[in-house]
Amino acid sequence: MTDSTVTPEAAPAAPAASGPVPGSVPANAVEAALLHAELDPASTRRRELVFQDPVASFERAAGMTGLEQMRAIAGAELPPAPIAVVMNFAPAFIDEGRVVFLGEPGEEHYNPIGVVHGGYASTLLDTVLGCAVHTTLAAGEAYTTQTLEVKLLRPITRETGRVRAEGEITYRGRRQATAEARITSAEGKLLASGTSTCMIL
């Protein structure tokens, strides 16, 4: 009877750091994409993500008011938040209680049913809603989102092009703030809207 014990020398090699072993089940979406890049290079897209340490960026903003911090980000004096890099959006206008961001949804934001994932619009709305509140903060104050309601009104695709998101304060109290926001296409069509309540800390 043949001994079927696998010795360390005969054991399969560990997956290479550069990607999954063909035929294995990928552990996550990144590994799955790398596997399919080998199987179908013609349909493969690549995008490099470059971002800065968010904790270090936060520490650099110490002592700033919310409006000063947001304007520093808009003016590239402070680096953008990593989520803005992933989602490909940036501030275009900053004022106390009102902000405008421009975004470029792309194929990297698609879901399995052939359109941009609803999370793109939700994240962009959450961003401008929160940043509108952020601009009202005194130095040393902070905030966190308590509620977020989103209405997705039209599909977003790679053909949509640049989108505009505007957020504005509707109420600012000592411990709470509310805001409303909308996303429109370059043609002015309403794509999504949202409201939020934030707690001031």
LINPETA-V238196 format. One record per residue. N is the residue number from 1. PHI is phi in radians with two decimals (* if undefined). OMEGA is omega in whole degrees, -180 to 180 (* if undefined). Layout:
N/PHI/OMEGA
N/PHI/OMEGA
This chain:
1/*/-176
2/-1.39/178
3/-1.30/-178
4/-1.71/-179
5/-1.13/179
6/-1.57/178
7/-1.50/179
8/-0.97/-179
9/-1.20/-176
10/-1.64/-178
11/-1.16/179
12/-1.03/180
13/-1.18/177
14/-1.19/179
15/-0.97/179
16/-1.16/-178
17/-1.15/-176
18/-1.39/-179
19/2.94/-177
20/-1.34/176
21/-1.40/178
22/-0.91/-178
23/1.70/178
24/-1.50/178
25/-1.56/-178
26/-1.06/-178
27/-1.44/-178
28/-2.76/-176
29/-1.16/179
30/-1.11/178
31/-1.12/178
32/-1.10/179
33/-1.15/178
34/-1.12/178
35/-1.10/-179
36/-1.24/175
37/-1.13/176
38/-1.32/-177
39/-1.36/-175
40/-2.46/-177
41/-1.11/-177
42/-1.14/-178
43/-1.75/-175
44/-1.51/173
45/-2.02/178
46/-2.27/177
47/-2.49/179
48/-1.53/178
49/-1.82/178
50/-2.13/180
51/-2.60/-177
52/-1.87/179
53/-1.01/-176
54/-1.17/179
55/-1.20/178
56/-1.11/178
57/-1.13/178
58/-1.08/-179
59/-1.15/178
60/-1.16/-178
61/-1.53/-179
62/-1.00/179
63/1.60/178
64/-1.49/167
65/-1.29/177
66/-1.07/180
67/-1.15/178
68/-1.10/-180
69/-1.13/-179
70/-1.12/178
71/-1.21/177
72/-1.16/177
73/-1.20/-180
74/-1.10/-179
75/-1.60/179
76/1.13/173
77/-1.40/171
78/-2.08/180
79/-1.24/177
80/-1.21/174
81/-1.14/-180
82/-0.95/-180
83/-1.09/179
84/-1.18/177
85/-1.22/-180
86/-1.05/-176
87/-1.55/177
88/1.07/172
89/-2.40/-176
90/-2.72/179
91/-1.23/177
92/-2.02/-180
93/-2.65/180
94/-2.32/173
95/-2.53/-180
96/-1.15/178
97/1.49/-178
98/-2.63/178
99/-2.41/173
100/-2.27/175
101/-2.07/172
102/-1.99/-179
103/-2.28/178
104/-2.18/177
105/-1.15/-177
106/-2.36/-179
107/-1.06/-179
108/-1.19/179
109/-1.83/-177
110/-1.30/171
111/-1.78/-177
112/-1.25/-178
113/-1.82/168
114/1.52/175
115/-2.42/177
116/-1.13/-179
117/-1.00/178
118/-1.04/178
119/-1.15/177
120/-1.15/179
121/-1.10/-180
122/-1.09/180
123/-1.18/179
124/-1.14/177
125/-1.12/179
126/-1.01/-179
127/-1.17/-177
128/-1.24/175
129/-1.11/-180
130/-1.16/-178
131/-1.19/175
132/-1.06/176
133/-1.18/-178
134/-0.96/-177
135/-1.18/-179
136/-1.70/-175
137/-1.35/171
138/-1.38/176
139/-1.00/-179
140/1.62/176
141/-1.47/176
142/-2.45/178
143/-2.62/172
144/-2.56/-179
145/-1.32/176
146/-1.73/179
147/-2.37/176
148/-2.49/176
149/-2.06/-175
150/-2.18/173
151/-2.09/178
152/-1.63/-169
153/-1.77/177
154/-2.42/177
155/-1.19/173
156/-1.94/179
157/-2.29/178
158/-1.16/178
159/-1.42/-178
160/-1.10/-178
161/1.36/-176
162/-1.12/177
163/-2.06/-178
164/-2.07/178
165/-2.10/-180
166/-2.15/177
167/-2.12/-177
168/-2.52/177
169/-1.16/173
170/-1.94/177
171/-2.75/176
172/-2.36/176
173/-1.84/-179
174/-1.27/-177
175/-2.05/-179
176/-2.42/174
177/-2.50/175
178/-2.16/-179
179/-2.62/176
180/-2.26/-177
181/-2.64/178
182/-2.58/175
183/-2.04/179
184/-2.21/176
185/-1.44/178
186/-1.07/179
187/-1.49/179
188/1.57/179
189/-1.29/179
190/-1.31/-178
191/-1.75/-178
192/-2.84/176
193/-2.48/-179
194/-2.83/175
195/-2.36/-178
196/-2.63/170
197/-2.06/-179
198/-2.13/175
199/-1.68/177
200/-1.56/-175
201/-1.98/*
